[in-house]
Amino acid sequence: MTFIFSMASFSLTRHSRSPNLVASPAPLRLIPSCSPSLSPLLFLSLDFFTKQKLILAVAAAEEMVNAATFWLSEHPSIVGFRWSHTQSWGSTWSFLFTSISLYLTLSLLLSAAIRLLRTRPFHLGPLSALHSLSMALISVTIFAGILLSAAAEIRDTRWFWRRSKTPFQWLLCLPLGPRPSGRVFFWSYVFYLSRFLHMFRTFFAIVRRRRLAFSQLFNNSILTFMSFLWLEFSQSFQVLAILSTTLVYSAVYGYRFWTAVGLPSACDFPFVVNCQIVLLGCHVACHVGVLAMHFLKGGCNGIGAWVLNSVLNGVMMLLFLRFYVEKMRLGKRRDIINHGQLRDKET
């Protein structure tokens, strides 16, 4: 990008001095090194107006990147964030347990009321699609925000590290003693708040299908509880957990929005289920990495909360694997029944 602006000023200077002459390519030895995406000869071979368009496009892209970096990682509200029971909304234990209890109670009552009334499945119209779209955009924003914030924190605190410390190890294992403040914990707080928006999907599922899945209630409750622990105890593993979760959620909710607006779905490929398998596998690998870092690199912060987090993740994995096996059995049974019906029709 620096090369493009230097070549732009060189080209504009030549044109301003001799407007009736066409700029000829400079000798290759006078051109500074640049990225292979745009060679010097290719840039110099372009006409004047194409160069101007390219320069403006690069300037606009750089301006957008700088603006995104500021609003997602350098804004004073993000840099100066601090997790506090008196200043952060929803940061108390009483609020956490009250909100989860209210979520479970409303879900059970709504499911029981629909079963007693025996009403037909209610069509939500565009509400479900709007929820999926908003969750996809929120997940993308959190992913970009915590990625830029982690890069900024690594840049600002590198001189505190040992020589053996790498950025990936920092993402896995936070050093001992940090307070829940700063860029990364701001986006961890936003992720915690977004968990309450995820709960609305349970109500949508109950209204449309008139059934309540225990696994969905358990997963939403446990994930909300774990995201609270990340902030309360400055727990290690949370950065990679949020990165992987928001990346998968952006794909899953984008796919749900795609199907909700009537576009074709992947019938033969369980996209959502496979994304959840990838997410669980990633979390297992990260947990193993945190455990290894804790014993080999002098300890990780919030290891007590991490142990509880690991147990809850293990329970969630067992429930999901049970659901996945049952779904695969039902799929095979349907294939056998459909194959038998097809053979009966042929005979």
Secondary structure, 3 states (H helix, E strand, C coil): CHHHHHHHHHHHHHHHHCCCCCCCCCCHHHCCCCCCCCCHHHHHCCCHHHHHHHHHHHHHHHHHHHHHHHHHHHCHHHHCCECCCCCCCCCCHHHHHHHHHHHHHHHHHHHHHHHHHCCCCCCCCHHHHHHHHHHHHHHHHHHHHHHHHHHHHHHHHHHHCCCCCCHHHHHHCCCCCCCCECHHHHHHHHHHHHHHHHCHHHHHHHHHHCCCCHHHHHHHHHHHHHHHHHHHCCCCCHHHHHHHHHHHHHHHHHHHHHHHCCCCCCCCCCHHHHHHHHHHHHHHHHHHHHHHHHHHCCCCCCHHHHHHHHHHHHHHHHHHHHHHHHHHHHHHHHHHHHHHHHHHHHC
